[in-house]
Amino acid sequence: MSNCHAGIQPTKNSSEAQEKVVSPQSIPDMNNLKKVAIIGLPNTGKTQIFNNLTGEYNIVANYPGTTIEMKRSVARINDQYYEIIDTPGLHCLYIHSEEEIAVRDMIFSERPDIIVQCIDASQYKQSFLLTAELLELETPMVVVLNSMDETARKGIWIDSVELEKRLGIPVVECIALRGLGKEELKKAIAKARTGSLDVKYGFQIENCINELTSVLPFDLDFKYKIASLYLLNDPFVEKYLESKFGAEKILSVRVAFNKFRRQLKGNVRQVITDKRSQWVNNLTETVVKQQKMIYQGFSHHFTQASRHPVLGIPIFLFFMAIVYLAVVYVSGAIDKFITFAAVTPVTGFINSWPLPVFWKDLLIGPHGILTLGVFNAICTVLPILTVFFFIFGCFEDSGYITNFTVLSKRIFAKIGIPGNAITSLVLGFGCKTMATLSTRSLTIPKEKFIAVFLIAFAIPCSAQLSISMAILARVGLSAFLIVLGALVVSEMGAGIILNKIIKGKTESCFIQVIPPMRFPSLRAVFIKTYYRIVSFLKEALPIFILSAAGLFIFDKTGLLAMTKQALTPMVVGWMGLPKDIIDVFLLALARREAAAGLILKMVDSHALNYIQSIVAVVVTTISFPCVANVIAIGKEMGWKTAVAMTVMIFATSFLLIGMLNGLLKVVCGV
């Protein structure tokens, strides 16, 4: 056991240095790059390996579904340029989801020169099954055993030297999160070679695969693997062949397949699965040693409790309380400091200039590009997002989010919300756009529609949630609880109604990979928070400034006053809000954080009372799907559905907000 990490050596300055990102201009020939595809089960560290090899940064989290689209970058390794491809999780080459289709089609169509299989060493059996399928591709490979530190804590030792001998390909141990094993992986890529798989499926099946291989198009790659998938009745392999060669050319393949298939007796899929499982068991017995007595400490017991139907709820509320208090007090202190150190001096300096009123209003007026644009983004919104992103990053890397997904499934299943959609719904609290794109793994149309609608409807994204917490904290804890209750009831009610009125089944298999709970690396969380903040500033700051300038022009031309007059019956009469809230609605069309920041300013200036503050937060949460989310809906569901869904959300929220306003007035005796 003492030598289990012998292959892992810290790289020089690995904790401080980042690889240099290669510029396209420095690459000799972009068309002749060797391709390295990083393949593996979900949540095995593929994106971190990608980051380590390329020097780029993509969000890494300790839960499945983080990578939903393939990412590509060029890296220089061992004085040679490679195109590195990060892929979504792949369980096997027999496809179950759209993400897996994209990964397999990439392998079949682009034929990567090297496959790097990333294995979380604590999920070795499931990963070895995928290894067996990848070896059948007869492509040079490297196996990366990731998270070796966690494996050792679980009393598991994988003999990487023996595994390398058995597979016939390089095997590298690493702890990707800490950059350990990076240099060894680079050397292994240069030595990648085709491995061997000693698995025989029996004379009849092998003969059938070989016969089917002979009738496949001559210029087709991976004939043996495609023939075996055809034999297993893979639902997508024939579509792939038709898209590549045309339906007429594949007709002969279909005829031959039907002929060969009739010659086989028994359950072919079961035979092939059993043979591969037997190979995995034999391999495991040879290369894996596990202690009989494994200490199950606090992490194990806390993991069990966090998804327990009774204990999980107070644990969730405890974490929510941490977020609430941090957003209120820590971000509030940062806001006051920035205001004291920067905003007040700058505003005072501009006021001291002998400028015309027009120019002062443009800079620091109610719709000034500094006050409503820059200061709103940096002083009001940024401190809140920084604190929230840091805490949310801790939740991601600890593995708590996946356990909350399991807890949510048990609760939502009782009211008819599809269990298979819960992961996407929970991801919506991070980013609604990413969550919407993740629904492509839902194969049943009814499930997918419900999930996409609920993500866009009453789930606040991380930015919206954090700023809403800060707003409601100004009003009181009761306001926060009322908004939370209103959103939960609205979301669950919408799920129940959609589940009743939409025809079709919602009985797809719900499989959730549960990563280990662990104490997050604070360094990794700080890095992730930094990149998220930089991304926010790059994307949002120009929009904040342009939105402020747009409102300024609207105000000076009289269009804003006309808009307020036209919307007064709806805003003042039905929603019970002041006319100035229309500024918030207009900002929400551009950027929800900008709108929420303006609400915060209105609360601080006592422009909104208790009821209005609650209603304003609910309005901005459920009435205005952000532009990026609408685009994602269009991409996944089609543009007609995206438009119809947006109209449905607006109409439903308009009705609910008026009802909420009326109910609060009755309860409060207004």
N, C-alpha and C positions, 0 to 999 in steps of 0.2 A: 504493500500500500504506500510505502514511503516514496516510491519512484513514480507514482501515477502522474506527476506533473513534470517529469524529466524533460519532456519535449517542449515545454513552455518556458521561454526565456523572455524577460522584459526587453523590448526593443529600446534602442538608445533614444533617450528623451521622449519615450512614447507617451508619457502623461502630459507633456507640454506641446510637443510638435504636432503639426498637422501636415498631411501630404499636400503638395502644391497641386492645385487644379490645373490641368493641362489646357492650354488655349488651342483652339482648332488651327490657328495659323502656324503653330509649331510642329504640327503632325505632318510627316512626309507625304503620306498618301491615305486619305480618309477612306478610300474604297477598298483598300487591301488590309484593313485592320482585322486581326484575329478577334473572335467574339468569345467572351467568357460569360456564361449564363449561371447565375447563382440560383440554385433550386433547393427546395426543402419544404418540410411541413410548415404550417402557420406557426408564427411565434418561436422560431428557432434561431433568430439573430441574423437573418439574411441582410436586412437593411444596414445593420451595424457593420457587417463584413463589407458591404458595398461602400459605406462611408470610409472604412479603414483603407480600402484599396484605392479609392478615387480622391480622397481628401475633401470631398463634398460633404454636406450635412443634410440628411433627410430625417424627419421625425422618427424616433425609435421609442417603442412603448412595450411594456410587458403584458400585452394582451393581443389576441388574434385580430386580424382585420385592419391593421395599421397601413399595410401596403395594399392598395386596391388597384393600382395600375403599374405597369412596368416602367422603370426608370433606367435611363442609359447615360453613361458618361465614359469619357476616354481617360485612361490612366497609363502611365509609363511604368512598366514593371520589368526589371532585369534588362534595361536598355531596349525594350521593345514596347510598342504601343498596342494596347488592347481596348476594345469596346466592352465595358463591363455592364451587364444587364441585371438589374435587381427585379425579381419577379414576385407576384403574390404567392401565397401558400399553395402547395400542391400535395395532395394526399397520395395520389397514384395517377397513372396515365390513363386509367379508365375513368372518364370524366363525370363529375357530379355538379359542377357549377360553371358559370360563365368565365370567372377568373381563371379556373383551371383550363378551360377551352383555350383562352388566350395564351396561356403558358405553353400548352402542348402544341398549339398551332405555330407558335414562335419556334419551338424546337424543331418541328417537322419542316417548316418553311425556310427558316434561316440556317438550320443545321449549325449550331454553335461549335466552334473548334474545341472548346473545353467546357465541361460541366463541373461546377463546384457545388457539391451537395453539402448543404449546411445541416448538421445534425445537432439538436439539443441532446447532449449525452444522457440526460435523464429520460428521454423518450426514444431509446435506442431501438426497441422492437418495431414500433410503427415506422421509424425512419429506415430500418433495414429492409422492410418490405418495399419501400420506394427505391432503395438502392438496387434491389433485384431487378426492378423494371428499368431503371436507368442503365444498368449494365447491359441489358438486352439491346440497347441502342448502338452498342459498339462504338461509342464516342469516348475520346480521352477524358478522364475524370480525375477529380481530387475530392476526397472526403474531409470535411472539417468537423471535428468534434468540439462543439462549442459548450460554454458554461461548465467547464471541467471542475470549477470550484464548487458549484452546487452539487455536482455528481459525487464528489468526495464527501460532502457533508451528509449525503444520503447513504453513504456506505457502499457506493458503487465504484468499481474500478474497471475501466475498459482498456484492454491491452492493445494499444494502437499499433505496436510493432507487429503483433500477430494478425491483427485485422488487416494491415497493409499486405501481409503475405497471403492471406486468404482471398482478398479481393483482387490483388494484383495491381493496385493503384496507390498513389501516395495518400497517406492519412496524416492529418495535422491536428494537434491538440491546440486549443486556444481559449482565451477568455476575451471575447471580442469587445465587450463593454469597456475593458481596461486596456485594449490595444495589445494584449499579450498574444503572441503567436502570429502577428501580422507579417513579420519578415519571413518566418518559416513558410507561411502560406504563399508568399510571392515566389519563393524558391520552388515550392511544390508545383505551382502553375507552370513553370518552365519544364518540369519533369512529368507533367500529366501524361498518362498513357491509357490505352484501352484495357479494361479489366476483363475478368472471366467469371462466368456464372455457371456453376456446375449443377444445373437443375434440368431434369428430363421429365417431360409430361406424359411419357408413354408413347408406344409406337404409333398408335392410331392418331393421336392428337398431333404429334410431331410430323407425321406424314401428311396430315391434312394441312398444317401450317405451311410446309414446304411446297405442297401442290398449289396452294392458294398464292404463295409467293411467286410462283412461276407465271401466273396469269396477271399479276399486277403490272402496271406500266413499267417499261424498261428503265426510264430515267427517274424512278421514284426512290427517294432515300428511305432508310429504315423499313425495308420491306418486311423483314421478319416480325418486327414489332407491330406494324400496321396489320399484317395478316392475322396475328394473334388477337389483336383488338377486334378485328372484323369477326373472328370466330366467337368472341365473347359477346357479340351483339352490341358493341359500343354504339350508343345512339348518335354519335357525332362524326365517327370516322368516315362513313360513306359520304356525308355532306362535305367533308374536307376533300375527299377524292374528287367529287363532282365539281367543286369549286376550282380545283387545280387542273383537271383534265377534261371536264365536260361530262354530261350525263350519258351520252351515247358510248363513249369509250369505257365507261364504268359498267355498262350493261353486262358485258361479258364476265366481269368480275362478280357481279351479283348472281349470274346464272351458275358460275363455277362454285361460288360459295354455297348456294342452296344445294348443289349436288354433293359437295363434300360434307356439308353439315348433316345431311340425311344418313350418311354412312357412320356417323358417330353415335355411340350409345352412352346413356347416362348423362349426368350433369357435368358438362365440360367446364363451366365456370368453377364449380366446386372442386373438381380435380386439380385445375391450375392453381386455385387459391391454396389448397391443401399442400401441394408440392412446394409452393413458395414459402408457406408457413413452416413447413418442415425444414427447409433450407435456413430460414431465419432462426429457428430453434437450435439447429446444429451449430450455426455460427455463434449464437449467443452463448451456448455452453462452452465454446472454445475461447472466446475473447472477453467475456464479461464475468466478473466475480462480484458477488454481493454478500455483504454481511447478513447473517441470519437475524441478529438483533440490531434493529435500527432505532436510534433515539428519536422520538417524536416530540420535539420541543414546542415552544410557544408558537412558532410560525404555523405548525401543523394544526394545533388546536384553534388558533385564531382564524385560520382559513376555514375550518369546519364551522365555527360559530358565525362567521361573516355571511355565510349563505344559508344559515339555519332559518326556517320560517318565523321563529320567535325571537331568537337572539340576534338575528341579522338586522332587524329593524332598529333597535337602540344603537347598534354599532353604526349604522348608516346615519342616524340622527346625530350621533356624537361627531362624526366627520363633518356633517353639515354645519354643526355649531362651530367647529374649528374654522371652516371656510368663512362663515358669517362674521365671527369675531375678528379674524385677520383682515378681511376686506374692510370692515368698519373702522378698526382702530389703526392698523398698520398703514393701510393705504391713506387713511385720513391724515396721519402724521406726515407722510411723504407729501401729500397734496399741500398741506399748510407750509411745509418747508420750501417747496418749489414756489409757491405763491409769494412767500416772504422774500426769497432770494432772487427771484427773477421777474415774476409778473408785476408785482407792485412797483419795483424800480423802473421797469420798461414802460409801464402805463404812465407813471408820473413823469418820466422823461419826455414822452410824446405829448402829454398834456401841456408841458412847459414850452413846447414849440409854438411859434406864432403861425399855425396852419389854419386854413379855412375850415369851417365846420364840416364840409363835405369830406375832406381828406381825413380829418380826425375820426369821423364816423366810419369811413372805409377801413381804418386801421383798428380802432378800439371802441367803436360804437356797438350797439346791441347786436348788429349783424357784421361786425368787423372781422376782417380776415385774420387778425391776431386774436381777438377775444373769443369769437365763435369758432375760428379755425384752429390756429396753432395752439393757443392756450387751452382750449377745450380738449384737444387731443393729448397734449403733453402734461398738463397740470391736472385735469379732471379725470380723463379716461386712462392714461398710461399707468399711473400708480396703482389703480384698481386692477388693471389687467396684469401688471407685473406680479402682484401678490397672488392673484388667482391662478395665473399660469404656473407659478412655482408650486403651489399646493396641488394643483391638478396634475402636474408632472410627477409629483411624489406619489399620488394615487395611481397613475399610469404604471410607473416603474415598480411599484410595490406588488402589482398584480391584483389590487383590490377591485378594479373596474370589472374584471371578468367574474369575480365572485358576486359582485352586485348584479351582474347580468343574470346569473343563476337565481339569485334571490328574487329579482324582478319577474323572471319567468314564472316562478311559482305563484306570485301574486297576480300577475296579469292573466295567466291562463284561466283563472277562476271567472274572469269577466269577458272571456271570448277573444282577447287580443292574441293573435297567433304567436306561439312560442318561438318559432323559427325567426321571427322578426325582432325579437327582443334585443339581440346584439346591435343591430342597426339603430334601434331607438336609443339605446344607451350611448352609442357613439355620437348621437345628435347633441348631447350635452357638451361635447368637445367642439365639433364642427358639423353643422347641418349639411353642408355640401358634401363632405367626405362620407357622412352617414348615408346620404341619399345614393351616392355612387356605390356604397357597399351593398345596397339592396339588390344588385345584379345577381347575387348568389341565390336569391329567392326565385325558384322556378315556377311557383304557382301564381298566376296573375292576380288572384284575389289577395293573397298574402302581400304581394309586392305593392299593390295599390294602397292597401291599408297602411303598410309601413311608411311609404313615401308621404302619404297624406299626414299621418301623425307626426312625422319628423318635421314637416313644414308648419304644422298647426300650432301646437302649444308647448313644444319643447324649446326652451331658450338655449342658444349656443353658449359657449363659455364666456364670450365677451358680454353678451346680453345678460347672462345670469349674474356675473360678477358686479356689473354696474347697477343692475336692478336691486341686488342686495344692498349696495351702498345707498341707493335712493331710499329704500324702505327702512333702512336703519335710522335715517334721519327722522322718520315718522314714528317708528316704534316697532317692537317685535310683533305686536298684534297685526300690523299691516303686512309684515312679511308672511305670517301664518295664513292670513286671509288670501293673499295672492297665491301662495303655494297651494292652498286648498282649491281655489278657483281654477288654477291651471290643471291640477290633478283630476278634478271632476270633469273639466272640459275634455281633457285628453282621453280619459277612460270612457266618458259618455260617447265621444266620437268613435272610439274603437268599437264599442258595443253596437252602435247604430250601423256603422259600416259593415260590421260582421253579419248583421241581420239582413240588411237590404241588398248586399252584393251577393249574387249567386255564385256558387262554386264551393269547392272544399278548401279547408285550411288544415290539412293533416300531414304536411310534409315532415320528414324526419328532423328532429332537433338534436344536433350534435354540437357540443360545446367543448372545445379544448381548454382545459383549465391550467394555466401556468402556475408555477410555484409562487407562493407569497414570499417576499424577501424585503429586507430593508433597502430602500432605494439609494443609489449612489448620488450623493448631493452634488458632486462635480457634474455628473451627467445631467441632473435636473437643472442645474444652473446653466449649462450649455444649451439645453433644450429651451429653457425660458428665454435666454438671450436671443436665440434664433427666431423664436415666436414673436418677441417684441420687435426685432429688426424687421421681420416680415410685416408686422402690423404697421409700423411707421412707413415702410416703403409703399404699402398698398393704401393705407387709410389717410395718412397726412395730406397728400395732394387732394383727396376727395373731401376732407374736412375743409380745406382752404377754398376749393372750388364751390362747395356747397354754401359756405359763408358768403362768398362773392355773389353767388346766384341769388341768395336771399336778399343781399344788399341791393342788387339791381331790381329785384321784384319790389322791394320796399320803396325805393326812390322813384320807380316808374308808376307806382300806384297799383300794380297788379296784385301785390300781396294783400292790400286792403280790400280789393275786389274779391279775391279768393276767400278771405275771411268772412266777408259779408255773405257770400253765396253759401258757405258751409256752416254758417252760424246755427241754423235750425237743427242740423244733424249733430254738430259738436256741442253746442250749449244746451239745446233742448233735450236730445236723446242721451248723450254721453255725460252731460253735466260738467263739461270742462270749459275753461275760459277760452276765448277766441285765440289768444296767443299760443295755445297748444298746437295750432295749425303749423306754426314754424317747426315744431317737432315732427309732425306728420310729413312735411316736405323733406326734412333732413333724413327721415327714416327711409324714404324712397332711394336715397343715395347710400347711406351708411347707418346702420342701426345704432352703432356705438355713438355716433355724433348726436343722434336723437336722444339717446339715453343720457348723454352728458349734458344736454340742454335741459332735460327734465330735472337733473340733479341741481343745476343752477337755479331753476324755477322753485324747487323745494327750499333751497337755501335762502332764497329771497322772499319766501312766504307767498309766492304767486300761486301756489297750489295748497289746498287744505288737505285734511286727512283722507277724505273720500276721493278727492280728485287725484291725489298721489297714487292711490291704489289703482284707480281706473286707468290712469296714464301708463303705468307700468304694464298692466294687462293689455292695453291697446297696442303698445309697441312690441309686445311679445307675440301676440297671435294674429295681428292684422296685416303685417307687412313682411312676407317672406323676402329675404334679401335676394338681390339680383343673381348672385352666384348660385344660390339654392334653386331659384327658378330655372336657371340654365341647366343645372344638374338634373332637375326633374324632366326638362325637355329632352335631355340626352338619354335618360333611362326609360321614360314613358312615352315619348313623342310630344311634339309641340302642342298639338290639339289638347291632349290630356293635361299638359302643363298649364295652359291658359285656363282650361275648365277648372282645374284644381285650385288655381290662384283665385278665381272668381268665387268658388265655393268657400274657400277659407275666409275671404273678405266678407262675404254675405253672412256666414255663420258667426264670425267674430263680431260683426256689427250688431247682430241680434243679441248675442251673449253679453256684450259690453253694456248695452242699454238695460238689460235685465239685471246685471250686476250693480249698476248705478242705482237703479230703483230699489233693489233689495238693501243695499247699504244705507240708503236714505231712510228706509223704513226702520231698520235695526238701530240706526243712530238717532232716530227721531228728528231728522232734518225736514 
